[in-house]
Amino acid sequence: PPAPARPFSTGPLPAPATATTAGSTAEAGKAAGATAVAEPAPPAKAVVAVVPVQSPQRVGQPIEVAVQANRSGYVYCYVQTAAGNIQRVYPNRQVRDPRLEAEQMLMLPADGGFKLQADKPGAWKLACLLAPREVYNDLPPPARWGDFEDVRLKSFAEIRDAFQKAGGQPVVMDELAWQVAP
C-alpha cells in the first residue's frame, strides 16, 4: 500500500499532572489531542442489611430474617433476648462457614437447619456483622463463646468493636428490634 501523506504520530505527550485539579488535567489532555479517560469510582462502602421475613409478635412465634451484603465477607449474627442475654446464632454447629458472597441472600434460620423463636415477652434484637476476613478465632474469649450460649459482652456495639480490633479492619453491622407480646 502507499505510504501515508505524513508519518504517524501521537503528538506531544501531556506534561505530568503534578498538583493540578481534575479539570486542568482534562484540559491538558484535550490540548494534546488525547481523549479524557474517567478514573474509576472508589469502591462503595461495605454494607450488610438484615431484613425481617417473619418477626414474632407473640411468644413462641419464629424469627426469620434475610441477610445480604454488597461485598463478600464473613457474616456473624447474634440475638439479644428479652432478658438481655446475647447469643451467637450464626454461624453455628449446623452451619460452620460464615462466608457470604456479594449480593447473595442468606436466609436465617432456613438455610441453617436450626430454629429461632421468641420464648419470652419483651424487647428482642438481632444483629449481623460483616467482617472482611475470617477473624473469629482471633476474638477475645468473651466473644468466642459457643453458639446458642450467652456471650459475655453486653451489647452488639461491644461485639462489633471486638471484631474490628481482632481483624484490624472496619466491620459493618445492621440490627433489627421488635417487641414480643405474651
mmCIF file of the C-alpha atoms, coordinates in Angstrom:
data_MODEL
# 
_entry.id   MODEL 
# 
loop_
_atom_site.group_PDB 
_atom_site.id 
_atom_site.type_symbol 
_atom_site.label_atom_id 
_atom_site.label_alt_id 
_atom_site.label_comp_id 
_atom_site.label_asym_id 
_atom_site.label_entity_id 
_atom_site.label_seq_id 
_atom_site.pdbx_PDB_ins_code 
_atom_site.Cartn_x 
_atom_site.Cartn_y 
_atom_site.Cartn_z 
_atom_site.occupancy 
_atom_site.B_iso_or_equiv 
_atom_site.pdbx_formal_charge 
_atom_site.auth_seq_id 
_atom_site.auth_comp_id 
_atom_site.auth_asym_id 
_atom_site.auth_atom_id 
_atom_site.pdbx_PDB_model_num 
ATOM 1   C CA . PRO A 1 1   ? 0.000   0.000   0.000  1.00 0.00 ? 1   PRO A CA 1 
ATOM 2   C CA . PRO A 1 2   ? 1.135   3.586   -0.473 1.00 0.00 ? 2   PRO A CA 1 
ATOM 3   C CA . ALA A 1 3   ? 2.805   5.385   2.431  1.00 0.00 ? 3   ALA A CA 1 
ATOM 4   C CA . PRO A 1 4   ? 0.707   7.863   4.407  1.00 0.00 ? 4   PRO A CA 1 
ATOM 5   C CA . ALA A 1 5   ? 0.987   11.540  3.480  1.00 0.00 ? 5   ALA A CA 1 
ATOM 6   C CA . ARG A 1 6   ? 2.724   12.247  6.820  1.00 0.00 ? 6   ARG A CA 1 
ATOM 7   C CA . PRO A 1 7   ? 4.264   9.927   9.404  1.00 0.00 ? 7   PRO A CA 1 
ATOM 8   C CA . PHE A 1 8   ? 2.101   8.553   12.201 1.00 0.00 ? 8   PHE A CA 1 
ATOM 9   C CA . SER A 1 9   ? 2.455   10.474  15.462 1.00 0.00 ? 9   SER A CA 1 
ATOM 10  C CA . THR A 1 10  ? 0.529   10.693  18.701 1.00 0.00 ? 10  THR A CA 1 
ATOM 11  C CA . GLY A 1 11  ? 1.620   14.285  19.155 1.00 0.00 ? 11  GLY A CA 1 
ATOM 12  C CA . PRO A 1 12  ? 3.452   15.667  22.131 1.00 0.00 ? 12  PRO A CA 1 
ATOM 13  C CA . LEU A 1 13  ? 2.790   13.902  25.424 1.00 0.00 ? 13  LEU A CA 1 
ATOM 14  C CA . PRO A 1 14  ? 0.974   15.978  28.042 1.00 0.00 ? 14  PRO A CA 1 
ATOM 15  C CA . ALA A 1 15  ? 3.038   17.272  30.937 1.00 0.00 ? 15  ALA A CA 1 
ATOM 16  C CA . PRO A 1 16  ? 2.824   15.137  34.083 1.00 0.00 ? 16  PRO A CA 1 
ATOM 17  C CA . ALA A 1 17  ? -0.127  16.086  36.259 1.00 0.00 ? 17  ALA A CA 1 
ATOM 18  C CA . THR A 1 18  ? 1.565   17.401  39.366 1.00 0.00 ? 18  THR A CA 1 
ATOM 19  C CA . ALA A 1 19  ? -0.632  19.252  41.817 1.00 0.00 ? 19  ALA A CA 1 
ATOM 20  C CA . THR A 1 20  ? -3.288  20.022  39.214 1.00 0.00 ? 20  THR A CA 1 
ATOM 21  C CA . THR A 1 21  ? -7.010  19.768  39.551 1.00 0.00 ? 21  THR A CA 1 
ATOM 22  C CA . ALA A 1 22  ? -9.046  17.244  37.631 1.00 0.00 ? 22  ALA A CA 1 
ATOM 23  C CA . GLY A 1 23  ? -10.334 19.997  35.329 1.00 0.00 ? 23  GLY A CA 1 
ATOM 24  C CA . SER A 1 24  ? -6.884  21.278  34.379 1.00 0.00 ? 24  SER A CA 1 
ATOM 25  C CA . THR A 1 25  ? -5.614  17.736  33.812 1.00 0.00 ? 25  THR A CA 1 
ATOM 26  C CA . ALA A 1 26  ? -8.524  17.021  31.472 1.00 0.00 ? 26  ALA A CA 1 
ATOM 27  C CA . GLU A 1 27  ? -7.914  20.314  29.641 1.00 0.00 ? 27  GLU A CA 1 
ATOM 28  C CA . ALA A 1 28  ? -4.206  19.485  29.218 1.00 0.00 ? 28  ALA A CA 1 
ATOM 29  C CA . GLY A 1 29  ? -5.141  16.103  27.764 1.00 0.00 ? 29  GLY A CA 1 
ATOM 30  C CA . LYS A 1 30  ? -7.567  17.682  25.290 1.00 0.00 ? 30  LYS A CA 1 
ATOM 31  C CA . ALA A 1 31  ? -4.977  20.247  24.232 1.00 0.00 ? 31  ALA A CA 1 
ATOM 32  C CA . ALA A 1 32  ? -2.564  17.426  23.443 1.00 0.00 ? 32  ALA A CA 1 
ATOM 33  C CA . GLY A 1 33  ? -5.206  15.637  21.369 1.00 0.00 ? 33  GLY A CA 1 
ATOM 34  C CA . ALA A 1 34  ? -5.793  12.846  23.886 1.00 0.00 ? 34  ALA A CA 1 
ATOM 35  C CA . THR A 1 35  ? -9.233  11.733  24.957 1.00 0.00 ? 35  THR A CA 1 
ATOM 36  C CA . ALA A 1 36  ? -10.075 12.075  28.625 1.00 0.00 ? 36  ALA A CA 1 
ATOM 37  C CA . VAL A 1 37  ? -10.489 8.789   30.495 1.00 0.00 ? 37  VAL A CA 1 
ATOM 38  C CA . ALA A 1 38  ? -12.631 8.857   33.602 1.00 0.00 ? 38  ALA A CA 1 
ATOM 39  C CA . GLU A 1 39  ? -10.978 7.449   36.696 1.00 0.00 ? 39  GLU A CA 1 
ATOM 40  C CA . PRO A 1 40  ? -12.835 4.522   38.224 1.00 0.00 ? 40  PRO A CA 1 
ATOM 41  C CA . ALA A 1 41  ? -15.087 5.425   41.124 1.00 0.00 ? 41  ALA A CA 1 
ATOM 42  C CA . PRO A 1 42  ? -13.841 4.373   44.538 1.00 0.00 ? 42  PRO A CA 1 
ATOM 43  C CA . PRO A 1 43  ? -15.441 1.146   45.772 1.00 0.00 ? 43  PRO A CA 1 
ATOM 44  C CA . ALA A 1 44  ? -18.680 1.584   47.682 1.00 0.00 ? 44  ALA A CA 1 
ATOM 45  C CA . LYS A 1 45  ? -18.583 1.314   51.440 1.00 0.00 ? 45  LYS A CA 1 
ATOM 46  C CA . ALA A 1 46  ? -19.366 -2.187  52.688 1.00 0.00 ? 46  ALA A CA 1 
ATOM 47  C CA . VAL A 1 47  ? -22.981 -2.601  53.757 1.00 0.00 ? 47  VAL A CA 1 
ATOM 48  C CA . VAL A 1 48  ? -24.815 -5.504  55.352 1.00 0.00 ? 48  VAL A CA 1 
ATOM 49  C CA . ALA A 1 49  ? -28.618 -5.497  55.521 1.00 0.00 ? 49  ALA A CA 1 
ATOM 50  C CA . VAL A 1 50  ? -30.809 -7.558  57.808 1.00 0.00 ? 50  VAL A CA 1 
ATOM 51  C CA . VAL A 1 51  ? -34.439 -7.667  56.668 1.00 0.00 ? 51  VAL A CA 1 
ATOM 52  C CA . PRO A 1 52  ? -37.227 -9.319  58.654 1.00 0.00 ? 52  PRO A CA 1 
ATOM 53  C CA . VAL A 1 53  ? -39.018 -12.119 56.845 1.00 0.00 ? 53  VAL A CA 1 
ATOM 54  C CA . GLN A 1 54  ? -41.095 -13.020 59.881 1.00 0.00 ? 54  GLN A CA 1 
ATOM 55  C CA . SER A 1 55  ? -40.897 -11.030 63.120 1.00 0.00 ? 55  SER A CA 1 
ATOM 56  C CA . PRO A 1 56  ? -42.500 -12.628 66.153 1.00 0.00 ? 56  PRO A CA 1 
ATOM 57  C CA . GLN A 1 57  ? -45.441 -10.716 67.588 1.00 0.00 ? 57  GLN A CA 1 
ATOM 58  C CA . ARG A 1 58  ? -46.155 -13.241 70.340 1.00 0.00 ? 58  ARG A CA 1 
ATOM 59  C CA . VAL A 1 59  ? -44.169 -15.720 72.423 1.00 0.00 ? 59  VAL A CA 1 
ATOM 60  C CA . GLY A 1 60  ? -43.493 -18.959 70.527 1.00 0.00 ? 60  GLY A CA 1 
ATOM 61  C CA . GLN A 1 61  ? -43.515 -17.431 67.061 1.00 0.00 ? 61  GLN A CA 1 
ATOM 62  C CA . PRO A 1 62  ? -40.446 -17.896 64.842 1.00 0.00 ? 62  PRO A CA 1 
ATOM 63  C CA . ILE A 1 63  ? -37.802 -15.312 63.975 1.00 0.00 ? 63  ILE A CA 1 
ATOM 64  C CA . GLU A 1 64  ? -36.803 -15.332 60.300 1.00 0.00 ? 64  GLU A CA 1 
ATOM 65  C CA . VAL A 1 65  ? -34.509 -12.833 58.570 1.00 0.00 ? 65  VAL A CA 1 
ATOM 66  C CA . ALA A 1 66  ? -32.752 -12.358 55.250 1.00 0.00 ? 66  ALA A CA 1 
ATOM 67  C CA . VAL A 1 67  ? -29.149 -11.144 55.282 1.00 0.00 ? 67  VAL A CA 1 
ATOM 68  C CA . GLN A 1 68  ? -27.407 -9.629  52.268 1.00 0.00 ? 68  GLN A CA 1 
ATOM 69  C CA . ALA A 1 69  ? -24.183 -7.653  51.751 1.00 0.00 ? 69  ALA A CA 1 
ATOM 70  C CA . ASN A 1 70  ? -22.816 -5.612  48.879 1.00 0.00 ? 70  ASN A CA 1 
ATOM 71  C CA . ARG A 1 71  ? -19.340 -7.135  49.369 1.00 0.00 ? 71  ARG A CA 1 
ATOM 72  C CA . SER A 1 72  ? -18.149 -10.642 50.029 1.00 0.00 ? 72  SER A CA 1 
ATOM 73  C CA . GLY A 1 73  ? -17.176 -11.289 53.618 1.00 0.00 ? 73  GLY A CA 1 
ATOM 74  C CA . TYR A 1 74  ? -17.865 -13.267 56.752 1.00 0.00 ? 74  TYR A CA 1 
ATOM 75  C CA . VAL A 1 75  ? -21.246 -12.908 58.475 1.00 0.00 ? 75  VAL A CA 1 
ATOM 76  C CA . TYR A 1 76  ? -21.849 -13.376 62.191 1.00 0.00 ? 76  TYR A CA 1 
ATOM 77  C CA . CYS A 1 77  ? -25.343 -12.979 63.645 1.00 0.00 ? 77  CYS A CA 1 
ATOM 78  C CA . TYR A 1 78  ? -26.313 -12.507 67.270 1.00 0.00 ? 78  TYR A CA 1 
ATOM 79  C CA . VAL A 1 79  ? -29.682 -12.357 69.006 1.00 0.00 ? 79  VAL A CA 1 
ATOM 80  C CA . GLN A 1 80  ? -30.397 -10.421 72.191 1.00 0.00 ? 80  GLN A CA 1 
ATOM 81  C CA . THR A 1 81  ? -33.240 -11.989 74.146 1.00 0.00 ? 81  THR A CA 1 
ATOM 82  C CA . ALA A 1 82  ? -35.868 -10.142 76.164 1.00 0.00 ? 82  ALA A CA 1 
ATOM 83  C CA . ALA A 1 83  ? -33.773 -10.965 79.255 1.00 0.00 ? 83  ALA A CA 1 
ATOM 84  C CA . GLY A 1 84  ? -30.851 -9.029  77.716 1.00 0.00 ? 84  GLY A CA 1 
ATOM 85  C CA . ASN A 1 85  ? -28.644 -12.061 77.035 1.00 0.00 ? 85  ASN A CA 1 
ATOM 86  C CA . ILE A 1 86  ? -26.755 -12.088 73.727 1.00 0.00 ? 86  ILE A CA 1 
ATOM 87  C CA . GLN A 1 87  ? -26.128 -15.348 71.860 1.00 0.00 ? 87  GLN A CA 1 
ATOM 88  C CA . ARG A 1 88  ? -24.380 -16.120 68.587 1.00 0.00 ? 88  ARG A CA 1 
ATOM 89  C CA . VAL A 1 89  ? -26.843 -17.843 66.276 1.00 0.00 ? 89  VAL A CA 1 
ATOM 90  C CA . TYR A 1 90  ? -24.823 -17.823 63.035 1.00 0.00 ? 90  TYR A CA 1 
ATOM 91  C CA . PRO A 1 91  ? -22.501 -19.492 62.193 1.00 0.00 ? 91  PRO A CA 1 
ATOM 92  C CA . ASN A 1 92  ? -23.264 -22.419 64.435 1.00 0.00 ? 92  ASN A CA 1 
ATOM 93  C CA . ARG A 1 93  ? -22.843 -26.172 64.779 1.00 0.00 ? 93  ARG A CA 1 
ATOM 94  C CA . GLN A 1 94  ? -25.151 -26.790 61.785 1.00 0.00 ? 94  GLN A CA 1 
ATOM 95  C CA . VAL A 1 95  ? -23.593 -24.142 59.522 1.00 0.00 ? 95  VAL A CA 1 
ATOM 96  C CA . ARG A 1 96  ? -19.907 -23.648 60.236 1.00 0.00 ? 96  ARG A CA 1 
ATOM 97  C CA . ASP A 1 97  ? -18.835 -21.496 57.284 1.00 0.00 ? 97  ASP A CA 1 
ATOM 98  C CA . PRO A 1 98  ? -19.763 -17.810 57.713 1.00 0.00 ? 98  PRO A CA 1 
ATOM 99  C CA . ARG A 1 99  ? -18.655 -16.843 54.186 1.00 0.00 ? 99  ARG A CA 1 
ATOM 100 C CA . LEU A 1 100 ? -21.211 -14.816 52.232 1.00 0.00 ? 100 LEU A CA 1 
ATOM 101 C CA . GLU A 1 101 ? -20.626 -13.768 48.637 1.00 0.00 ? 101 GLU A CA 1 
ATOM 102 C CA . ALA A 1 102 ? -21.540 -10.266 47.492 1.00 0.00 ? 102 ALA A CA 1 
ATOM 103 C CA . GLU A 1 103 ? -25.274 -9.846  46.763 1.00 0.00 ? 103 GLU A CA 1 
ATOM 104 C CA . GLN A 1 104 ? -26.005 -13.440 47.862 1.00 0.00 ? 104 GLN A CA 1 
ATOM 105 C CA . MET A 1 105 ? -29.105 -13.770 50.086 1.00 0.00 ? 105 MET A CA 1 
ATOM 106 C CA . LEU A 1 106 ? -28.722 -15.714 53.328 1.00 0.00 ? 106 LEU A CA 1 
ATOM 107 C CA . MET A 1 107 ? -31.990 -16.830 54.922 1.00 0.00 ? 107 MET A CA 1 
ATOM 108 C CA . LEU A 1 108 ? -31.851 -17.432 58.662 1.00 0.00 ? 108 LEU A CA 1 
ATOM 109 C CA . PRO A 1 109 ? -32.660 -19.845 60.043 1.00 0.00 ? 109 PRO A CA 1 
ATOM 110 C CA . ALA A 1 110 ? -33.980 -21.528 56.859 1.00 0.00 ? 110 ALA A CA 1 
ATOM 111 C CA . ASP A 1 111 ? -30.510 -22.088 55.367 1.00 0.00 ? 111 ASP A CA 1 
ATOM 112 C CA . GLY A 1 112 ? -29.092 -23.232 58.691 1.00 0.00 ? 112 GLY A CA 1 
ATOM 113 C CA . GLY A 1 113 ? -31.196 -26.175 59.785 1.00 0.00 ? 113 GLY A CA 1 
ATOM 114 C CA . PHE A 1 114 ? -31.975 -24.617 63.179 1.00 0.00 ? 114 PHE A CA 1 
ATOM 115 C CA . LYS A 1 115 ? -34.888 -22.647 64.652 1.00 0.00 ? 115 LYS A CA 1 
ATOM 116 C CA . LEU A 1 116 ? -35.113 -19.242 66.288 1.00 0.00 ? 116 LEU A CA 1 
ATOM 117 C CA . GLN A 1 117 ? -38.169 -18.268 68.237 1.00 0.00 ? 117 GLN A CA 1 
ATOM 118 C CA . ALA A 1 118 ? -39.148 -15.750 70.859 1.00 0.00 ? 118 ALA A CA 1 
ATOM 119 C CA . ASP A 1 119 ? -39.585 -17.642 74.120 1.00 0.00 ? 119 ASP A CA 1 
ATOM 120 C CA . LYS A 1 120 ? -40.273 -14.653 76.420 1.00 0.00 ? 120 LYS A CA 1 
ATOM 121 C CA . PRO A 1 121 ? -42.198 -11.399 76.043 1.00 0.00 ? 121 PRO A CA 1 
ATOM 122 C CA . GLY A 1 122 ? -40.260 -8.145  75.795 1.00 0.00 ? 122 GLY A CA 1 
ATOM 123 C CA . ALA A 1 123 ? -37.793 -6.352  73.535 1.00 0.00 ? 123 ALA A CA 1 
ATOM 124 C CA . TRP A 1 124 ? -35.787 -8.623  71.212 1.00 0.00 ? 124 TRP A CA 1 
ATOM 125 C CA . LYS A 1 125 ? -32.942 -7.661  68.889 1.00 0.00 ? 125 LYS A CA 1 
ATOM 126 C CA . LEU A 1 126 ? -30.936 -9.376  66.180 1.00 0.00 ? 126 LEU A CA 1 
ATOM 127 C CA . ALA A 1 127 ? -27.708 -8.036  64.655 1.00 0.00 ? 127 ALA A CA 1 
ATOM 128 C CA . CYS A 1 128 ? -25.486 -9.310  61.869 1.00 0.00 ? 128 CYS A CA 1 
ATOM 129 C CA . LEU A 1 129 ? -21.909 -8.220  61.303 1.00 0.00 ? 129 LEU A CA 1 
ATOM 130 C CA . LEU A 1 130 ? -19.904 -8.418  58.082 1.00 0.00 ? 130 LEU A CA 1 
ATOM 131 C CA . ALA A 1 131 ? -16.148 -8.806  58.512 1.00 0.00 ? 131 ALA A CA 1 
ATOM 132 C CA . PRO A 1 132 ? -13.805 -8.593  55.510 1.00 0.00 ? 132 PRO A CA 1 
ATOM 133 C CA . ARG A 1 133 ? -11.889 -11.680 56.664 1.00 0.00 ? 133 ARG A CA 1 
ATOM 134 C CA . GLU A 1 134 ? -12.399 -14.632 58.999 1.00 0.00 ? 134 GLU A CA 1 
ATOM 135 C CA . VAL A 1 135 ? -11.448 -13.369 62.465 1.00 0.00 ? 135 VAL A CA 1 
ATOM 136 C CA . TYR A 1 136 ? -13.497 -15.496 64.846 1.00 0.00 ? 136 TYR A CA 1 
ATOM 137 C CA . ASN A 1 137 ? -10.515 -17.408 66.256 1.00 0.00 ? 137 ASN A CA 1 
ATOM 138 C CA . ASP A 1 138 ? -8.697  -14.106 66.867 1.00 0.00 ? 138 ASP A CA 1 
ATOM 139 C CA . LEU A 1 139 ? -11.506 -12.773 69.081 1.00 0.00 ? 139 LEU A CA 1 
ATOM 140 C CA . PRO A 1 140 ? -11.055 -12.493 72.845 1.00 0.00 ? 140 PRO A CA 1 
ATOM 141 C CA . PRO A 1 141 ? -12.570 -15.405 74.825 1.00 0.00 ? 141 PRO A CA 1 
ATOM 142 C CA . PRO A 1 142 ? -15.714 -13.498 75.950 1.00 0.00 ? 142 PRO A CA 1 
ATOM 143 C CA . ALA A 1 143 ? -16.735 -13.094 72.305 1.00 0.00 ? 143 ALA A CA 1 
ATOM 144 C CA . ARG A 1 144 ? -15.870 -16.681 71.250 1.00 0.00 ? 144 ARG A CA 1 
ATOM 145 C CA . TRP A 1 145 ? -18.447 -18.388 73.403 1.00 0.00 ? 145 TRP A CA 1 
ATOM 146 C CA . GLY A 1 146 ? -20.275 -21.332 71.828 1.00 0.00 ? 146 GLY A CA 1 
ATOM 147 C CA . ASP A 1 147 ? -23.240 -20.944 69.534 1.00 0.00 ? 147 ASP A CA 1 
ATOM 148 C CA . PHE A 1 148 ? -26.626 -20.535 71.230 1.00 0.00 ? 148 PHE A CA 1 
ATOM 149 C CA . GLU A 1 149 ? -24.845 -19.764 74.540 1.00 0.00 ? 149 GLU A CA 1 
ATOM 150 C CA . ASP A 1 150 ? -24.678 -16.411 76.286 1.00 0.00 ? 150 ASP A CA 1 
ATOM 151 C CA . VAL A 1 151 ? -21.809 -14.188 75.177 1.00 0.00 ? 151 VAL A CA 1 
ATOM 152 C CA . ARG A 1 152 ? -20.118 -12.242 77.949 1.00 0.00 ? 152 ARG A CA 1 
ATOM 153 C CA . LEU A 1 153 ? -20.249 -8.939  76.083 1.00 0.00 ? 153 LEU A CA 1 
ATOM 154 C CA . LYS A 1 154 ? -23.101 -6.566  76.924 1.00 0.00 ? 154 LYS A CA 1 
ATOM 155 C CA . SER A 1 155 ? -24.030 -5.053  73.543 1.00 0.00 ? 155 SER A CA 1 
ATOM 156 C CA . PHE A 1 156 ? -23.831 -5.524  69.802 1.00 0.00 ? 156 PHE A CA 1 
ATOM 157 C CA . ALA A 1 157 ? -21.518 -2.491  69.673 1.00 0.00 ? 157 ALA A CA 1 
ATOM 158 C CA . GLU A 1 158 ? -19.049 -4.258  72.005 1.00 0.00 ? 158 GLU A CA 1 
ATOM 159 C CA . ILE A 1 159 ? -19.165 -7.322  69.753 1.00 0.00 ? 159 ILE A CA 1 
ATOM 160 C CA . ARG A 1 160 ? -18.544 -5.193  66.634 1.00 0.00 ? 160 ARG A CA 1 
ATOM 161 C CA . ASP A 1 161 ? -15.638 -3.452  68.395 1.00 0.00 ? 161 ASP A CA 1 
ATOM 162 C CA . ALA A 1 162 ? -14.119 -6.837  69.331 1.00 0.00 ? 162 ALA A CA 1 
ATOM 163 C CA . PHE A 1 163 ? -14.345 -7.968  65.684 1.00 0.00 ? 163 PHE A CA 1 
ATOM 164 C CA . GLN A 1 164 ? -12.748 -4.734  64.447 1.00 0.00 ? 164 GLN A CA 1 
ATOM 165 C CA . LYS A 1 165 ? -9.923  -4.974  66.976 1.00 0.00 ? 165 LYS A CA 1 
ATOM 166 C CA . ALA A 1 166 ? -9.262  -8.650  66.180 1.00 0.00 ? 166 ALA A CA 1 
ATOM 167 C CA . GLY A 1 167 ? -9.316  -8.115  62.416 1.00 0.00 ? 167 GLY A CA 1 
ATOM 168 C CA . GLY A 1 168 ? -7.698  -4.699  62.305 1.00 0.00 ? 168 GLY A CA 1 
ATOM 169 C CA . GLN A 1 169 ? -10.307 -3.601  59.740 1.00 0.00 ? 169 GLN A CA 1 
ATOM 170 C CA . PRO A 1 170 ? -13.746 -1.987  59.858 1.00 0.00 ? 170 PRO A CA 1 
ATOM 171 C CA . VAL A 1 171 ? -16.694 -4.293  60.443 1.00 0.00 ? 171 VAL A CA 1 
ATOM 172 C CA . VAL A 1 172 ? -20.187 -3.219  59.392 1.00 0.00 ? 172 VAL A CA 1 
ATOM 173 C CA . MET A 1 173 ? -23.338 -4.156  61.268 1.00 0.00 ? 173 MET A CA 1 
ATOM 174 C CA . ASP A 1 174 ? -27.093 -3.968  60.860 1.00 0.00 ? 174 ASP A CA 1 
ATOM 175 C CA . GLU A 1 175 ? -29.656 -4.749  63.519 1.00 0.00 ? 175 GLU A CA 1 
ATOM 176 C CA . LEU A 1 176 ? -33.383 -5.267  63.975 1.00 0.00 ? 176 LEU A CA 1 
ATOM 177 C CA . ALA A 1 177 ? -35.536 -4.786  67.044 1.00 0.00 ? 177 ALA A CA 1 
ATOM 178 C CA . TRP A 1 178 ? -39.085 -5.859  67.802 1.00 0.00 ? 178 TRP A CA 1 
ATOM 179 C CA . GLN A 1 179 ? -41.474 -6.165  70.743 1.00 0.00 ? 179 GLN A CA 1 
ATOM 180 C CA . VAL A 1 180 ? -42.889 -9.590  71.601 1.00 0.00 ? 180 VAL A CA 1 
ATOM 181 C CA . ALA A 1 181 ? -46.195 -9.849  73.459 1.00 0.00 ? 181 ALA A CA 1 
ATOM 182 C CA . PRO A 1 182 ? -47.123 -12.705 75.847 1.00 0.00 ? 182 PRO A CA 1 
# 
